[in-house]
Amino acid sequence: MTSAVPTAAGSAPAADTPANDRPLTMSGPDFPFAYDEFLAHPAGLGQVPAEHHGTEVAVIGGGLSGVVTAYELMRMGLKPVVYEADRIGGRLRTERLPGAPADVVAEMGAMRFPPTSTSFWHYSDRMGLTTSPFPNPLSAATPSTVVDLKGESHYATHLDELPEVYREVARAWDQTLESVEHTRMQKAIRERDVATQKEIWNRLVEKLDNQTFYGFLCESPGFSSFRNREVFGQVGFGTGGWDTDFPNSILEILRVTYTGADDDHMGIVGGVDQLPLRLWEDAPDKLVHWAQGTSLASLHGGDPRPAVTALRRTAAKGDPAGNITVTDSSGSTRTYAAAVFTAQSWMMLSKIDCDDDLLPIDHWTAIERTHYMESSKLFVPVDRAFWRDKDPETGRDVMSMTLTDRMTRGTYLLEGEDPDGPAAICMSYTWCDDSLKWLPLSGNERLEVMLASLGKIYPGVDIRSHITGDPVTVSWEDEPYFMGAFKANLPGHYRYQRRLFTHFHQADLDERYRGLFLAGDDVSWTAGWAEGAVQTALNAVWGVMHHFGGQTDPSNPGPGDRFDELAPVTLPED
């Protein structure tokens, strides 16, 4: 189970740092490059030759990965041209609730961020965002938690207050993680010990690539009983139940646990969409080529270009790699010397008319095999944090953060700075099959099912009477420019993932395939986490820089400069 530590306003959270140890980060174990150190280095991310200053580079997708890519290319003196089909921010989508204060929002996509997302926090700090602990189950930021399984509810403020079976399952999970050298791996990540990370991880990739999360649990002595596996599936660790991940590769889960991605989560006060929006408007102090005061917004006349409808390879005289020609929904066609594709990769199969020569056939196969998780949420504004009222008979909170096997699955209670002011409830946060159950229902229909479900857990609480506005809902699998919440590899998908992640390093590609770079969290090793979006953006920035004959400072080598040393293990394909 996770815990959260309050953070001073105006600063990113401090990562878990034991005495004499460096912080745990999400830089590893597949490609253990220290992105945070790369970003913090005074030499910067690199430079392109002066003759390329002002050269346009298409950036397709204005989510976090696209905006970070464009921001850093602009700082190098290139001219990013961003295409966005929906809104700046992508799945960093914040909705403002009617009547709610500015610090009470509905985060429809990413809503909680671990301290180990150090590259994400680099940009958050740069934009001056403030944080607050996120109310995960049994965290210090959560007044109380109710676990409701099989019609029986248990109230707790700490894991020790739950029945013994839950503590048994928690111990079993800890023991299971140690069977894959969890403590040793975390120590290696903290110490930036590449050799140890690779020694552990490369062996596990070869051993476990074909294994599901559920199959891995079944082989653990602590989960030999179906009861323990069932309880773990509903309650899980960190943010709650993980049974929706049971069919996925166990490697996906180990990446999360090794890097602390599910621990000590923080939220962004006022909404995480502030990060991409502020980066869009920000005029960096240190710019090459461009006049002081230049921002992404000013380069675009305020707004990005509209949705991309076609991508073509058009040979350029003297350029064996050819150029990238982009057509958008306005009918405009423009040709670029390089392009970065940051939208979800399925878009290249359905929404965008793409030349086959954009990518090698093995990369197209990897995109076609990509597996996305479905996810839905529903929020309502309420008049106040009524859940803090005390039941006169029990002395307990009348309502709690709730984990249940009923339709709602996860219910989160969200408060602002004013303890007596308006608040909000994330009535339901679901995944996969649970999300598909909501898909045909309207927002109001979903709300009615949720109220009925929660009414069985809290029969004495009139939740409806506190609701002050219409529900706000999303099903990411039904969003036309996303078609799912995020990628989650199935067993046997490691090879596909490796192809997509390493695409930024194009030295081994035939020249006719160079110049288009893939980025975004769905080509990262940590899909579903904003950190993966940032890391792959930095990879793409290095790739574009290298494509134009640029280089990094010798004192601050980039991810491509260290590629041969750090590259993910290659599994045989014969």
N, C-alpha and C positions, 0 to 999 in steps of 0.2 A: 504494500500500500504506500501511497505517496504522502509526503508532507510538504507544506509550503511555508516559506519564511518571508515575512513582510519586507518590503524593499522601499527605501527612501524615494520619494517622488523626484522625478527628474533624472533617474539613473537606471541603467539596466541591472538586473539581478546579478549578484556575484555567484559564479558557478561553485559547486561543492568543492571546497579546497581544504583537505586535511593538512595538518602541520607538515611542512617541508615538501608538500606535493603541489604540482601544477594542477590547474583545473581540468576536470573532465570536459571533453568537447565532443561534438558530432563529426569530427574530422577523422574518420576511420570506421571500420577496419579494412574495408575493401580497397580504398585509395587514401592512405593516411597522410594526406597533404595538409599542412597547417594553414588553412585559409585565413584564420584570424591573424596570425603573424604576418602573412602576406599583405593583408589589408592595412595593418598597423605600421608597416615599415615606412620610414620617411622617404625612401627612394621611389615610392609609388609602384603602380602596377606595370609600368613599361611605357614605351613610346613607339610611334610609327615615324618613318622618314617624312621629312618636311614636304616632299612633293605630293604626299597623300593627304596632307591637312585639308580639311573641308570636304573630303570624299564622302559621298553618301553611302550608308550601310542600312539595308532594310532590317528592321526588328519586328517580327511578326508575333504579336501578342503583347498586351500592355499589363500583364500581371506583374507580380513582384520580380520574377526572373527577367522579363522583358524590360521593365523600368530600370532595374539595376544594370543590366547590359547596356542600355542606351545611355544611362548616366555616366558610366565609366568610359564608354567609347567617346562621348562628348568631351570628357575631361582630357582624353588623349589627343583631341583635335580633329576627330572624325565627326561626320554629321549623321547621327542616327535618324532614321525616318521610321517612326513607330506606327504600326497598324493595329487597331483594336476594334473588335467586332461588337463589344458590349460596353464595358466601362473600365477605366483605369483601376487596377487592383486585382482583377481576376477573382480568385477564390479568397482573397483578402477583402471580403464583401461585408460591409457593415451597414445595417439598416437602423435609422433613427426611429424611435418609437414615439407616437403622439403623446404629448403630455409628460414624457419622461425627461429628466435632466440630462445634460450632455454626457455625464459619466455613466449613464445606464443605456446600453445599446444592445441590439441583437446582432451577434456575430454569426452570419449565415455560413461562413466557411471556417477558415482557421480562427481559433479563438483563444488558444492557450499555448504558451511557448516555454520550453525548458531553458534554464540557464546555460545549458551546453550548446544552445544554438548561437554560438559566439559570433558568427558572421552576420546573422540576422541582427543581433544586438549591436554590432558595429554601426549599422545603418540606422537603427532605432535611436542610438545615442546621438549620432550625427544630426538627426532631425529633431532632437530634443523631446522625444516622447517620454511619457511617464508610465509607470507600471503599478499593478496591484496584484496580490496573490489571487490565483484563480480557485474558486471553491470546488475542488475535486472531492470525491468521497473520502471521508475521514482525514482530510488535510486540516492543517491548523487554521486555514481560512474559512473552514466550514463549521458552523456552530454544532451541527449534528447530522448524522447520516442514518437513513433507514434502509436496511436490506430486506426486501420482501420477496421471498421465494416460496413457491408451492402454497400460496395462501397464508403463509406465516411471516409476520414482520418482526424484525429485530432492530431496536433503537440503540445507537452507539455514538459516542464522541471520540472513541479510540478503538483500534482493533481489539484490544484486550477485553472490551465490553461485549463483543460478539460471542456467540456460543463457540465451544471448543472446536467444532468442525471447521470453522472459518480460520481459526488460528492454525489448525493442523494443515489446512490447505496452503496457508501462507508459508509455513515452514517447509512443506513439500516443494513449493515453487523455489524457495531459496536453495534447497538441496539439489533440485534439478538443474538450476543454473550453475551450480558449482561443478556439475558433471561435465560442463563445457568450459571450465576454467574462467568463470565469470570474474572473480576477484583479480586474477592475474591479468586478464585482458584489460580491465578497467585501469589497473596500475600502469600497463603499457601505454594506454591511450593518454593518460595524464602526463606521463613522462615523455611523450612523443617518441616512444621506443618502437621504431618502425620494424625492426627485425623480429621482435617478440610478437607484435601484432600479426605480422605475416606468417610467422611460424604457427601460431594458433589458428588463425582464420583460414589460411590456405588449406590446411588439413581438414578443417570442418566443412569448407565448401565442397571438397572432393567427397567427403563422407555423407553430407546431409543435403546436398542439392535436390535429391529425389524424395526427401522426407517432408510430409505435412507437419504442421504444428500439432495436430491431434495425434498423429502417429508417434511423434517425438514424446508427447506426454505419456502415451500408452506404454512406452518402453522404460519410463522412469518408475522406480519402486514406489515413490510417494504418490503416484497417480495410477497405481495398479487397480484401484477400485473405481467403478463407474461413478459412484457417488462423489468422490473427490474431483473427478474430471468435470462432472456436471456443475458442482458448486463453483469450481474455478472458472468454468465457462461463463457463469452468470455474474460472478463478483470479480474474478481476475486479480489484477495487480495494477497499481497506478491509477489510471482513469476509470477503471471499472471492468466489466465483463469483456472477455476476448473470444467468446465462442464463435463470433462471426469471422474471426481470423483462423479458425481451426483448419479450413481447407487450404490455407496459404502455406507457402514454404516456411519452414522453421527458421531459415536464414533471415527472413524478413523480421521475425520477432527478436532474434538475437541481436540484430543491428540496433533495435530500439533499446533493449536492456543494457547492452554493452556501453552505449553512448549516453545513458541516462535521459533518453528522449521523453520518457513517460513520467519523469519525476519533477517535483517542485515547480509546477507550472505557474506562469505569470500571465496576466492579461494586459492589454494596452488600454489605459484610461482614455475614454472617449472614442475608442474604436481603432482597430488595426489598419483600416483603410487609410488612416492618416499617413502611414509610412509611404506607400507608393504615391499618394497625392502630394505629399511634401517633397519627395524626391523629384517629382515632375515639375514642381514650381521652384525648386532650389537653384540658386546661382552659386556654384562652388567658388571658393576663394582662389584655388589654384586651377587655372585652365590653360591649356595649350591652344594656340591659334585664335580662339574665340575671345571677343571683348568681355571685360568684366561685366557681370550682370546677366550674362547669357544663361539661360535655363533650357531644359527640354521643352517647356511650354512655349518659350519665346521662339525657339527654332521651328516650332510647329504652328505658330500663329494661334496658340491656345489649346487646340485639340489635336489628337492623333488622327491619322488617316483611317478610313473605315475598313470594314472587314475585307480580308483577302479572299478572292474567288478563284485565282489561278496562279500557279507557280511554274515557270518554264526555265529550261537551260537554253540560253542564247549565246552562241559562240562569239567571242570578242576577238578581233584581229590582234594577234600577238599574245593572246592569253589562252594557253592550252586548257585551263580549267573552265573557260567560258564564264559567262555572267549569269546572274539570276534576274529574270524578268517577272515582275509582280503586277497582277491586275487586281484592282479592288472593286467593291460593290458600286462605286460611283461610275465605273467604266474606265477609270484612269489606268494607264499602263506605264510603268517606269522600270528602267533597268539599272541594276546595281552591280558593283564589283564584288560584293559579298552580302550575305544575309544570315540572320540568326532566327531560327524558328523556335519560339518559346511556348507556343500554345500546346494543349494536350495533343499528343501525336496522332490520335485517331482522326483529328481534323484533316490530316493529309490523306485519309482514306475515303472520306465522305463529303466534307464540306468544301474542300478545296480541290480543284482540278490540277493534278500534279503530273509533271513529266516523270516517266520511270527513271530517267537519268539523273534525277535529283539525288538519289541515294543508290548504293550498291544493293543488289537483290537480298543479301543477307540482312541488311538493315530494314528493308521493307518487310521481310519476314518477321523480324523482331517487333516491329510496330504492329503488324497484324496479330501477333500473339499476345500483345499487351493485355493484361487483365486489370480492369478497374473495379473498385469497390463502390457500391451504391451507398448513399447516405441521405438522410432527411432530418430536418429540424423544424420545430415550431415554437415561436416565442409569443408571449402576450405581455402587455404592460399591466401593472397592478398599482393600486393606490398607495401601498406601503409594504414594508417587509413584515407582513402579518405573521409569517412563519416563526418569528421570534416571540410571539405571544406564548404564554405558558399555559399548559393544560392544568386546570385547578386540581385535578385528582392525582396526576402523575408528576407534576412539576416539570415535565418535558416540553420542548418546543412542539407547537401544534402541528408543524410540518417540517420536513427535513429534506436535504439532498437525498434523492431516492434512486436506488438500484433495484430493478424488479424484473421478473420474467413475464410480467404483463405487457400489454402493447406499448406502453410508453417507454419501457426499458430504462432510460436515464433521464432524470429530471433535475435541473440545476436552478438554484435560487440566487438571483443576481441583485446586489444592492449598490447604491451609490454612496457618496460621501455623507449625505444627510441621512441619518438612521431613521428619521421619521418621514422622509420624502418618498416620492414615487419610486418604484422598483420594477423588476421584470422577472418572469419565469421562463426558462427554456423548458417548456412542458415535456418535450420529447426529443431525444437525440438517438437516432437509430442507424443501423448499418445493414447492408446486404438484403437478405430476405425480409428482415424486419422493415427495412425502408420500402421495399416493393409492396408491402401490405398497405402502405399509405398512398401509393402512387395514384390510384384512381380517385382519391378523395379530395375535395376542395379544402381550403383552409378551415372553414367553419365546420365541415364534417369531421376533419381531423380533430379539431378542438373538442367536439362532443364526445368522440371516442376516448380522448385523453382524460376529460373530466370524469367520465364514467369509470375509467380504469383507476385513476387516483382516488376517486370517491370510495372505492373498496379498501384502499389502504388507509385513508384518513376520513372515516365516515362522519366524524363530527365537525369537519372543516368545510365551510361554504366557500370554496375557491372561486366560484363564479361571481360571487358578490364583490370580489376585489378587482376583477378585471375591468379595465378602463378603456380598452380600445380593441380594434380588430386584430386577429392573429396575423403574424407574419411567418411565412413558411417557405421552405425550399426542398426540392428533391433534386439532387445534383445529377442523377441519371436522366432527368427530364430536361435539363438545361441544354439548349441546342449547341452551345459553344464549349460544352464540357463533357456531356454524356457519361458522367461518373464523377465521384469525389476525388479519388486518386488511385494511382496504380498500386497493385499489391501482387507481387510475383507468386505464381503457383509453383509447385515442385517441378524441377527441370527447366526453369526459366532463367537460371543464372547466366547461361551463354547469351541469351537474348539481351538481358540487362547489360552485360558487359559491352556488347556491340554498341548499344545506344549511348551509354555513359562515355565510352572512349572515343566517340565520333569527333570530338573537338580536336583530337590529335590526329591529323590527317596525313602524316608523312607516309604511311603505308597504304593510303588510298590511291587508286588510279587518278591521275590528274583531272580527268573529266568529271570526277565526283567531288572535287574540292570547291570550297568557297561558300557552301551552305553549312551552317553549324546548328546542331540541335542543343537546346537547353530547356530548362523547366524542371520542376520537381519530379515529373514522371520519367525523366531519363536519369534521375539521380539515384543513389543507393538509399536515400531516405525519403521516398515518395510520401506525400502527405504531410511533410514537415516543411515549413518555410525555409529552413536552413538548406534543404536540398535545392530549392529554387535559387537561392543566393549562390551556393557553391557552383552549380552548373552555369550560372550567369558568368561567374568569374572564369570558368573554363572557356566559355565561348569568347569572352573578351580576349583572353590569351590567344585563342585560335584566330580571331580576326586580325589581331595585331601581327601575329606570325605570318598570316596570309599576305599582309601588305609589306612584309620584309622588316617588320619591327622587332624589338627585343626588350627583354626586361633588364634591369640593372643587375650586374653580377652579384651584388650583395643581397638581392631579393629575387631569387629565381621563382618563376611561376609554375603552375601545375603542369604545363607542357614541357618545361625545362627539366623537370624531375620525373617525367613520365616513365622512362625506362626503369628507374629505381623503384617507383611506387605503384606501377601498373597492376590492376587486379589480376589475380591468377587466371591463367588460361586453361580451361578444361578441354580434354580431347574431344573431337567430334566424330572420330571414326569408330 
